Amino acid sequence: MSLNLEHRGLRLLAVAIIAVLLALLAWREGQQRWQAFGQWQALAGASLALRADRTLSAEDLQQAAKARAIRIDTLEPDTAHWLVRGRLKDERVLQDWLLQLEREGAQLLRWSLRREESALHFELALQR
């Protein structure tokens, strides 16, 4: 009878040890996932902060336009925005350029586009 109680006690002890080890493994996995989540959240916050701090420069506008074969005739800095006038061949190029500028942090305030003999003429107001 006492031998049966000893085996039963050993089985209970083994089950308890296994349960504690499983709980410890689950806790460690949860901690690692929480830390990874925190790192991703911090990275996203840093990315937003970098984007918010970036201001649009005349050089940025010139380079982006040149890469898309857009000719900028005038570039006037105002207190809060840029006034940009220029020419291009295709309106889709303007659309792509504006999307690129928005990804880089610019905000389009207003725009106009008119067709003349040899090209399309545009006027933009971009927030700095």
Backbone bond lengths (Angstrom), bond angles and torsions (degrees), N, CA, C in turn:
res aa  C-N    CA-C-N  psi(-1)  N-CA   C-N-CA  omega(-1)  CA-C   N-CA-C  phi
1 M - - - 1.434 - - 1.532 110.90 -
2 S 1.343 116.76 -42.69 1.451 119.61 -179.53 1.523 110.86 -68.48
3 L 1.315 116.65 -31.39 1.466 120.31 176.86 1.515 110.72 -65.77
4 N 1.299 117.83 -38.40 1.459 123.31 177.28 1.531 110.42 -65.24
5 L 1.333 117.44 -39.29 1.456 121.54 177.88 1.526 110.98 -67.84
6 E 1.316 117.55 -36.53 1.472 121.18 177.91 1.525 110.49 -64.81
7 H 1.324 118.24 -44.16 1.471 121.60 178.56 1.517 110.56 -63.74
8 R 1.320 114.51 -39.48 1.465 118.59 179.22 1.534 110.74 -66.03
9 G 1.306 117.01 -42.02 1.457 122.18 177.56 1.521 111.40 -63.70
10 L 1.331 116.96 -40.54 1.470 120.89 178.12 1.524 111.27 -65.78
11 R 1.338 115.55 -39.81 1.470 118.69 177.70 1.524 111.12 -64.19
12 L 1.326 116.84 -43.38 1.461 120.33 177.74 1.529 111.25 -62.30
13 L 1.318 117.00 -40.84 1.463 121.30 177.89 1.534 110.64 -64.43
14 A 1.316 117.50 -42.28 1.465 121.63 178.73 1.522 110.68 -64.10
15 V 1.319 117.18 -43.21 1.468 121.34 178.53 1.522 109.79 -63.65
16 A 1.322 117.56 -41.25 1.465 121.13 179.31 1.529 110.73 -64.50
17 I 1.314 116.85 -42.87 1.474 120.53 178.89 1.524 110.46 -63.48
18 I 1.314 117.79 -43.65 1.469 121.91 178.99 1.526 110.05 -63.06
19 A 1.332 117.43 -42.24 1.468 120.90 179.31 1.526 110.72 -63.37
20 V 1.334 117.13 -41.79 1.464 120.48 178.45 1.526 110.56 -64.64
21 L 1.317 117.66 -42.80 1.471 121.03 179.08 1.533 111.67 -64.11
22 L 1.327 116.51 -41.40 1.473 119.87 177.46 1.523 111.01 -64.30
23 A 1.324 117.05 -41.41 1.467 120.58 178.20 1.524 110.31 -64.02
24 L 1.334 117.24 -40.51 1.463 121.45 177.91 1.529 111.40 -63.49
25 L 1.311 117.23 -43.02 1.476 120.56 177.53 1.528 111.44 -63.51
26 A 1.326 117.00 -42.93 1.472 120.42 178.84 1.523 110.37 -64.10
27 W 1.328 117.40 -40.61 1.468 120.98 178.74 1.522 111.18 -63.78
28 R 1.344 118.02 -44.00 1.476 121.19 178.31 1.527 111.59 -61.87
29 E 1.328 117.04 -42.64 1.464 120.76 179.03 1.529 110.31 -63.21
30 G 1.312 117.30 -42.48 1.460 121.04 177.39 1.527 111.62 -62.21
31 Q 1.322 117.90 -42.01 1.463 122.01 177.85 1.527 111.30 -61.84
32 Q 1.327 117.12 -44.58 1.463 120.76 179.88 1.527 111.16 -63.04
33 R 1.309 116.26 -42.50 1.475 119.31 179.10 1.528 110.79 -66.07
34 W 1.315 117.43 -38.48 1.459 121.09 179.08 1.532 110.40 -65.06
35 Q 1.330 117.39 -41.24 1.459 121.05 177.81 1.527 110.86 -64.10
36 A 1.331 117.25 -43.43 1.467 120.62 178.59 1.529 110.09 -62.62
37 F 1.312 117.27 -41.38 1.460 120.80 177.91 1.525 110.48 -62.08
38 G 1.316 116.99 -42.69 1.459 121.08 178.23 1.524 112.12 -62.51
39 Q 1.330 117.13 -38.65 1.463 120.72 178.61 1.525 110.86 -66.22
40 W 1.331 117.27 -42.58 1.467 120.24 178.22 1.522 110.82 -64.41
41 Q 1.319 116.21 -38.84 1.455 120.10 179.71 1.534 110.51 -66.14
42 A 1.325 117.29 -41.01 1.471 121.12 177.90 1.531 110.28 -65.10
43 L 1.328 117.01 -39.84 1.463 120.91 178.64 1.523 111.08 -64.01
44 A 1.311 117.29 -41.63 1.469 120.53 177.98 1.523 110.79 -64.23
45 G 1.313 117.14 -41.03 1.462 120.33 177.56 1.514 112.07 -63.86
46 A 1.321 117.00 -41.18 1.472 120.87 178.14 1.520 110.66 -64.53
47 S 1.317 116.71 -39.06 1.458 120.76 178.83 1.519 111.20 -63.00
48 L 1.322 117.03 -43.34 1.463 120.82 178.30 1.526 111.02 -65.05
49 A 1.321 116.52 -38.25 1.467 120.09 179.59 1.523 110.72 -66.45
50 L 1.326 117.38 -40.16 1.463 120.32 178.21 1.520 110.94 -63.88
51 R 1.311 116.52 -41.64 1.460 120.31 -179.32 1.531 111.07 -66.49
52 A 1.330 116.35 -38.26 1.455 120.17 -178.80 1.529 111.58 -69.78
53 D 1.331 117.36 -32.32 1.464 121.02 -178.65 1.520 112.79 -78.17
54 R 1.314 117.61 -19.56 1.457 121.30 -175.31 1.515 110.36 -75.60
55 T 1.326 116.81 129.85 1.458 121.03 175.62 1.521 108.48 -111.50
56 L 1.281 115.79 150.70 1.451 123.03 -177.87 1.526 109.20 -80.84
57 S 1.321 116.83 129.84 1.463 120.62 179.82 1.529 109.93 -109.99
58 A 1.332 115.33 164.62 1.461 120.61 177.74 1.522 110.36 -62.07
59 E 1.320 116.04 -37.51 1.471 120.40 178.66 1.528 111.25 -63.30
60 D 1.334 117.13 -40.58 1.471 121.02 176.95 1.521 110.72 -59.56
61 L 1.335 116.29 -46.03 1.468 120.49 -179.95 1.529 111.32 -63.37
62 Q 1.325 116.65 -45.22 1.471 121.00 -178.57 1.528 110.89 -61.97
63 Q 1.325 116.87 -46.21 1.464 120.26 -178.81 1.523 112.24 -65.20
64 A 1.320 115.87 -42.80 1.464 119.21 179.95 1.524 110.91 -64.40
65 A 1.317 116.55 -38.77 1.467 120.16 179.30 1.523 110.54 -69.13
66 K 1.318 116.80 -44.05 1.469 120.76 -178.74 1.530 111.01 -61.71
67 A 1.313 117.15 -37.61 1.464 121.17 179.62 1.523 112.13 -64.08
68 R 1.323 116.93 -22.84 1.471 121.14 -178.48 1.527 112.97 -109.55
69 A 1.314 117.01 13.50 1.471 122.60 179.28 1.526 111.25 59.85
70 I 1.331 115.45 41.39 1.456 121.87 175.48 1.519 107.17 -105.08
71 R 1.303 115.81 131.85 1.463 119.98 -179.99 1.527 108.87 -98.34
72 I 1.333 115.78 121.99 1.461 120.73 176.94 1.519 107.54 -96.71
73 D 1.342 115.42 119.16 1.465 120.72 179.70 1.525 111.22 -85.72
74 T 1.323 117.17 -45.66 1.464 120.92 178.25 1.517 109.67 -135.52
75 L 1.307 113.89 144.09 1.454 121.46 178.71 1.522 106.59 -137.78
76 E 1.330 115.60 104.15 1.464 121.16 -174.46 1.518 110.04 -111.71
77 P 1.318 116.32 116.02 1.465 117.71 174.66 1.521 109.83 -78.86
78 D 1.307 115.92 134.33 1.454 122.03 175.02 1.530 106.33 -113.12
79 T 1.294 118.35 -176.37 1.464 120.01 -177.66 1.528 112.68 -63.43
80 A 1.311 117.84 -41.38 1.465 120.20 -175.36 1.526 113.40 -119.56
81 H 1.322 117.94 -7.29 1.457 118.58 -177.20 1.526 111.24 -150.43
82 W 1.319 114.86 170.53 1.465 123.12 173.94 1.515 108.37 -102.94
83 L 1.321 116.33 140.31 1.457 121.86 171.40 1.526 106.23 -108.96
84 V 1.318 116.90 118.26 1.462 122.05 -173.25 1.524 108.54 -121.91
85 R 1.334 115.69 129.19 1.473 121.45 174.30 1.518 107.94 -125.77
86 G 1.330 114.78 141.94 1.451 118.00 -179.78 1.509 112.96 -172.05
87 R 1.347 114.26 -168.15 1.473 121.42 -177.47 1.517 110.42 -134.81
88 L 1.323 113.63 155.86 1.458 120.73 175.62 1.516 109.42 -159.23
89 K 1.316 115.39 170.31 1.468 120.62 -176.44 1.532 112.99 -92.55
90 D 1.319 117.35 -34.40 1.461 120.82 -171.54 1.532 110.19 -133.61
91 E 1.322 117.37 134.96 1.466 120.77 -178.04 1.526 112.78 -67.48
92 R 1.341 117.43 -24.51 1.465 119.89 177.36 1.526 111.07 -66.03
93 V 1.324 116.79 -31.66 1.460 120.94 176.86 1.530 109.66 -63.88
94 L 1.321 116.61 -41.13 1.462 120.70 177.90 1.522 110.62 -63.54
95 Q 1.308 116.30 -43.37 1.461 120.59 179.26 1.535 110.74 -60.93
96 D 1.327 117.62 -45.74 1.461 121.02 178.45 1.528 111.63 -61.99
97 W 1.327 115.89 -40.54 1.462 121.02 -179.56 1.527 110.49 -64.56
98 L 1.324 116.55 -43.44 1.461 120.30 179.47 1.526 111.64 -64.49
99 L 1.323 116.65 -38.88 1.462 119.89 176.53 1.526 111.02 -63.53
100 Q 1.333 116.62 -40.83 1.461 120.68 177.45 1.532 110.58 -62.68
101 L 1.317 117.02 -44.52 1.463 120.67 179.80 1.521 111.49 -63.32
102 E 1.319 117.29 -37.56 1.467 120.44 177.53 1.524 111.06 -65.42
103 R 1.341 116.80 -39.12 1.463 119.92 176.75 1.521 111.19 -63.94
104 E 1.322 116.66 -28.91 1.465 121.00 -179.65 1.528 112.25 -87.50
105 G 1.319 117.94 1.33 1.449 120.85 173.55 1.522 115.99 110.97
106 A 1.328 118.52 -2.56 1.467 120.66 178.90 1.528 109.56 -78.36
107 Q 1.314 114.99 152.81 1.466 119.83 176.10 1.523 107.80 -124.82
108 L 1.318 116.43 123.42 1.449 122.39 -179.94 1.527 109.49 -76.18
109 L 1.340 115.87 121.74 1.462 120.53 179.68 1.526 111.48 -93.08
110 R 1.331 115.65 -44.55 1.471 120.37 175.90 1.520 108.43 -159.24
111 W 1.337 115.09 160.95 1.450 119.76 179.32 1.517 109.39 -154.84
112 S 1.323 114.71 158.82 1.465 120.66 173.13 1.525 107.50 -147.14
113 L 1.319 114.38 153.31 1.464 120.92 -178.31 1.519 107.38 -143.68
114 R 1.333 116.38 129.56 1.466 119.64 177.53 1.526 108.83 -136.35
115 R 1.319 114.44 146.26 1.455 121.00 -178.62 1.524 108.85 -95.95
116 E 1.326 115.08 131.20 1.454 121.29 172.45 1.519 107.43 -123.23
117 E 1.292 117.25 -174.40 1.470 121.97 -170.92 1.529 113.50 -52.59
118 S 1.305 117.82 -56.11 1.458 119.31 -170.94 1.527 114.02 -102.58
119 A 1.306 118.71 -13.53 1.469 119.51 -174.96 1.520 110.82 -158.60
120 L 1.298 114.24 173.79 1.457 122.23 172.08 1.521 107.74 -96.59
121 H 1.312 116.67 134.24 1.456 121.83 178.30 1.525 108.14 -107.35
122 F 1.310 115.64 135.61 1.459 119.62 -179.09 1.520 110.67 -127.13
123 E 1.321 113.82 158.13 1.458 121.64 172.90 1.520 107.17 -139.24
124 L 1.328 116.34 129.39 1.451 122.34 -177.85 1.509 110.77 -127.77
125 A 1.305 115.46 148.81 1.462 121.40 167.28 1.531 105.49 -121.72
126 L 1.323 115.75 116.52 1.450 122.38 -178.73 1.510 110.29 -115.09
127 Q 1.311 116.38 133.39 1.447 119.19 176.96 1.523 108.56 -74.63
128 R 1.312 116.26 137.59 1.468 121.75 -178.56 1.501 111.55 -70.06
